[in-house]
Amino acid sequence: MKKIPDVNALKKLFLQYVWYTPVDNVSRARARIMTGLQIAHLVVRDLMDGMITLRAMGLVYTTILALVPLLAVSFSVLKGFGVHNQIEPMLQGLLQPLGEKGIEVSNKIIEFVSNTRAGVLGSLGLALLMYTVVSLLQKIERAFNYTWRVSQHRSIGQRFSDYITVVLIGPVLLFSALGVTASISSNTIMRHLMEIKSIGFIVELTGYLLPYILVISAFTLIYVFVPNKKVKIKSALVGAIVAGLLWETAGWVFASFISGSTKYTAIYSAFATLIIFFIWLYMNWLILLIGCSITFYHQQPAYRHLGPRVLRLSNRLRESLSLNIMTLIGRHYYLKKPAWSIDALVNSMGITAEVCELLVGRLVKAGFLVETCNSPVSYLPASDPDTLLLSDIISALRKSEENNYLAFNSVKIEPETKDVYAEIEQSIAQALDKRTLKDLSVGSLDERILGIRQES
């Protein structure tokens, strides 16, 4: 009788090999394998948490609502270039894994698009159509920003300009690339090259790999430009390669599934095509978000750990880090150095961007910091550091989580407990003794250097 492997032993062995072995003690090849396994482990963990799948489901719903308006806008743009007739072949190509049902779905969608007329819709209908398209792009951006732990979204003006660019220019670039690919494939020179044995194999292989190359290139651009974060092309390419391979593989698997789906047609009858289309959309969005997650973990080694995704800072850590942020910003203010950005603070303090954005956001909300109009956004003291008391900063930080529904004065606390808390507050005030942010920012600086800076 064969012995069943111990799951706990395998798990322990995996953690020891991937997570607990110092990278400095292994070869470069093994370090890369460990990094890949770490990223794969974290992506699977995120999938098990359910947020990636939940956002993929939300994108399916938004896509169903926005697909016809999006294609209608693209149809109007492409009509000006005389290539609007290529929408149907491209749509059928995307839905090819659905087999005959894909042709049925694409014909229905094109029928809906053809029936969409701006004159019939009127100004209100046209506005609603554009809003539906923008809402899809906004939901995609929010899903990517969630993966990148970005809490700050693009401004309204920036969103409008970026989304309009995607809607108007995106279809032109896409069909231009497809047109170039088709013309190259049908070129007589290419056909002659195919007849040469030594070169024909390379040309045939290139033609086979061309769909993968196009998908990977498109995913790379999406991963670079959609998140409200500066994404490195190398990391985006890594995520795009994995997502592109999954995309093509999923298409082959789904096509095999559809070929044997007569049972589902018998069960769901007329709804079978619609349900299969929903499942295909869900798989596509899920693959796209998985690639985004891989891109994030590849670029952000600080997040490659087994700790919880949700931030839970202790009171001591929250107060000390926030006070340190105020100190750094106040020091640059007096030395007339460039204002601190989130990335600069992260590199200086050795914390993650998610923690820094959380703390800076609370300081801005409390009125201690203001954002500049620079790109990227940087931060300055909201008031004169000479008059900004440290006790006020600490007091505001201690109250930052309170709200109208749950506050210190709205709960029942015994008088003895209130007395102890009042003593704690009084002790903090006495310890700080009217010290200001200036005292904390320039206390360790050479007064002569500080004077020179202020005079200049």
N, C-alpha and C positions, 0 to 999 in steps of 0.2 A: 504493500500500500504506500503510495507516494505521500510524502510529508507536505502538508500545506504550508507555504511560506508565512512567516509571522509578519503581519502587517506593521505592527509597532516597530519591529526590528528593521524592516525596510525603510520605514519613515525616519527612524533614527539614523540609519546609514545615509539616506539622502540628505538630511539636514547637516550631518557631519561633513559630507563631501562638498555640498553646495554653499552652506552658510557659515559653518564654524571653522573652516580651514582658512587661515590667513592667506590672502592673495599674494603677499610678498614672498611666501615660501614655496610657491609653485611656478611652473614654467608659464610662458606667455600663452601658449596654446591652451593649457588647462585653465588659465585665468579667463580666457575668452569663453571657454565652455561653461565655466562656473557662472560667468555673467549672463550668458544666454539662458541657463537653467534658472537663475534667480529671477530674470525678467519673466520667463514662462510661468514660474511658480506664482509670482505676484499677479500676473494677468489672470491666471486661473482662479486665484483667491478673489480678485475683484469680480470675476464672473459669478462665483459662488455667493458673493455678498448680494448680488441681484441688481445693483444700480445700473450697470452697463446694459443688462437685458431690459431693464425697465425703460431706460432712455431709448433703446432701440425700438421698443414697442411704441413709445410716444412718437418717434420719428416716422414709424409706419403710418400711424393715424394722420399725422400732419401731411405726409406725402400723398395719401389718398385725397385729402382735401385740396392740396396745392398742385397736384400733378397736371391736371388739365389747364388751370390758369398759367402755370409755368411754361407748358408747351405752347399755349396760345401766345404768350409774350414772345417766346423764342421764335414761333412761327412768323409773327409780325416783323421781327428783326431780320430773320433770314430771308423773308420775302423781298426785302429791299436789295439783297445780294443775289436773288434768283436761285437760291439753293434750298428753298423751303420744302421742296419735294423729297428731300433726303431725310426728313424727320421720321417718316414711316419705316424705311429700311433700317435706320439706326435703332428705332424702338423695337423692331422685330429682332434685331441682333441682340439687344440687351435681354429680351424675353425668350431667347432661343432655347434655354434649358427647360422652358415650360412646354416645348413641343407644339402640338396643334393648339393647345390652350393659349400659348403665348401669342400666336397669330390672331386668335379670337380676341384676346385682351387688347392687343395693339390696334386692331381694326376698330374696336369700340372707342378707345381713347382718341384715335385720329378723327373718328366721327364726331365726338364731343368737341374736339378742338376746332373742327371745320364749322361747327354750328355756333362757335363763339364769335360774335360780331361786336366791335366796340360801339358802333352806332346803335345797335339794339340795346346794349347794356346801359348806355347813358353814362354820365359823369360819375354818379354814385356807384353804379355797378362796376365801372372801370376802376374806381378807387378801391372797392372791395376786392376786386381781382388782384390788384397790385399788393394789397395788404396781405392776402393769402400767400402770395409768393414770398413776400418779405418775412412773414411769420415762419415759413419753413426754413429760410436761411438763418433767421434769428435762433430758432430751436436747435439747428445744427451747431451754431456757434456756442450756444450755452452747453450743449452736450460735450463739446471739445474743451470748453473752459472748465467744466467740472472735472474732466480727466486731468487737466493741467493744474488743478487746484487754484484756478484764477477766480477771484471774487469780483474783480473790477472788469466790467464789460466796456465795450467801445462806447464812445459818446454818440448821441443821436445823429449828429452831423457826419461823423465818421462812418457810422453804420449805413446811413443813407447813401453816401458816396460809394462805399465798398459794395453794397448790395446791388446798386444800380449798375456798377461796373461788371459784376458777376452776371447779372441778368442780360445785359446788353452785349457785352464783349465776349462772355464765355461761350455762347453758342457759335459765334463766328469763328473763334479759335478752334473749337472742337471740330466743326465741320471742315475747316481748312485743313486740319491735320488728317482727318479721314479722307478728304479729297486727294491730298498729296500721297497718302498711302495707297489709295486705289489706283491713282495714275502711275505710280511706280510699279505696282503689281501687274498692270496691263501694258506696260511699256514693251515695245518690240525688242529693245536692247536687253531687258531682263529675260525675255523669252529665249533669246539667243544664248545668254549666259547659262540658262538652265540646261541647254543642250550640251554644254561642256562638262565632262564628268568631274574634273578637278574642282571646278568652280560651282557647278550645279548643286552639289551637296550643301555648300556654304549658303548659297542663295535660298535653297529650300529650307535649310535650318533657320535662316533669318526670317523667312516668311512664317515659319511655325512659331518663332519666338516673338514676332511683331505684336500680336495681341497682348502678350504679357508685358512687353516694353511699354505699350501705350497705357495699359491699366496702371502699371507701377509709376509711370511719369505723372499720370493724372492724380493718383493718390499722394505722391510726393508734394505736388503743388497744393493739394487740399490740406495736408498736414502742416505745411509751412505757413499758409496765409489765413486759414480759418481761425485758429486759436488767437486770443488776444495776448500773445506771448511771442517773444523772439525765439523761433525754432531753428535749430541748426539743420542744414540741408542733409548732413550725414545721418543724423538721427531720424529725420523724416524719411530718408531713403531706406533705412533699415526697416522701419515700420511698414513702408509702402511695399517692400519686397515680400515680406511675410503676408501682408494683407492681399497683395496681388496674386500670390500663389494660392492662398486660401480661396480667393474669389473664383479663379479659374477651376480649381479643384471642386469647389462647391457647385459650380455650374455643371460639371460632368456628373457629380453624384446626384444632383437634383434631376438632371435629365434621365438618369437611370431609374430614379424613383418614380418619375412621371410615367415612364413607359410601362410600369407595372401598377398603375394607380386606378385600375378599373374598379376595384372594390370601393374606393373613395367616391368615384362617380356614381356608383350604385347607391351609396349611403346618402351622399349630400345632394345628389341630383343636379339641379341647375346652379346650386351654390358651390359646386366643386371647383369650378374655374376660379371663382372669386377667392375661395379659401386658399387654394394653391398659390394664387398671386400674392396674397397677404403673407404667406409663409416665405415666399421667395424674397419679397421686400424686407421682411424681418431678418433673414439670413444675410442679405447684402448690408443692411445697416449695422448688424452685429459685427460683421467682418471689418467694416470701416472703423468702428469704434475700438475693436481689438487692435487694429494697426495703430490707432491714435494712442492707445495705452502703451503699446510697445515703444513708440516714439518717445513718450514721456519718460518712461523708466530708463531708456537708453541715454537720454540727455541729462537726467537728474539722478545721479548716483546717490544723493543724500536721501532719496525716498526709497531706495532699495533696502528695506529692512522688514522684519516680521512684526513690527509694532502695529498698533491699531491705526486705521486710516483717519478716524475721527480724532481731532485734537482735544486733549484734556490736560490743560496746563494747571499746575498748582498755583495757589495764590502767591506764594513766594516767587515762583518763576515768572509769573505774569507781571508782577510789580517790578522786579529787578530788571527784566528785559525792557519793559516800557520806560523805566527811568533811564536806562542806558541809551535807548533810542533818543530820548529827549536830550541827554548829555551830548551825544555825538552831533545832533542837529544844532544845538546851541553853540557848540564849539566852532563848527564851521561858520555859523552866523557871525561870531566875533572875529574869526580869522579871515573873513571875507573869502572863504573858499566856496567852490560849487556846492549847491544844495544836494543833500543826500537823496538818492533814489532807492527804491526797494532792493534792486539788485546789489547796489553798493552796500547797503546795510546788511544784506544777507552774507556777502563775502567778508565783511568786516567782523560780524558777530558770530559767524559759523552756525547760523540757524537756517531753517528751511524758509522758502519764500512764503509758504502758506502761513507759518507762524508769524512772520514779519508783517504780512498784509493784514492779518487779524489784529495785531497789536497797534499798528499804525492807524488802521481804520477806527479803532476805539479812541485813540488820541485825537484824531480829526473830529470824530463825533462829539468828544468832550470839549472841543474848542481850544485845544492846546497847539494843534498843528493846522496848517493850511496847505493845500496843494497848489503847485505852480502850473502854468500853462505849457511847460516844456514837454518834450517827448523824448524819453519817457518821463512820466510825472515825477517830480521831486517835491521835497517838503521843507517848509520853513516854520519857525515859531509863529504862532498866531498873535502873540502879544509880546511886549518888551520883556526879555528874560530877566531884566533887572528887577521887575516887580512880580514875576511869576513865582509864587511860593511853592516849594517842594511839597509842603503839607497839603496844598490844594490838589496837586497832581496825584499824590498817594490816595487822598480821600476820594477823588473822582474814579480812580482805578478800582478801589474797593467797592464802589457802588455801581460799577459799569454793567453788571448783569441784572440789576434790579429794574423793574418795570412797574406799570400802574397796577398790575394784577398781583404781583408778588414783590413787596418792598419791605424795608425794615420796619416801618411804622404801621404796616397793614397786617402784621402777624402778631399773635399773642405771645409775648415774652414776659417771663417772670421778672419782677422788680430787681431781684438779686442779680439776674443775668444782665439786665440793662445797666446796673451799676458797674459790673465788671467790664462790660464793653465800653462804658464811658471812661473808665480808668485807662483802658487800652488806647482809646483815641487821645486822651490827654497826654499819655506817655509818648505817643508818636509826635504830637505837636511840640512837646518840650524837647524831644530829641532833635528835631529838625530846627527848632529855635529860629523861626523866621528866615531860614536859609532860602535863597532863590536859585533859579536855574543858572544864573550867571555864576554863582559861587561854585556850583557843581561842574559847570562847563569849563571855566578858566582857572579854577583853583590850582590845578597842577601845572599850568603853563607858566613859562617865564614871563614876568611882568614887562620886561624890556621888549621882548618879542611881541607881546600883545599890544604894547603901546605903539610900536612901529607899524603893526598891521592896521590899527585904528587910525593912525595919522595918514596912512596912504589911502 
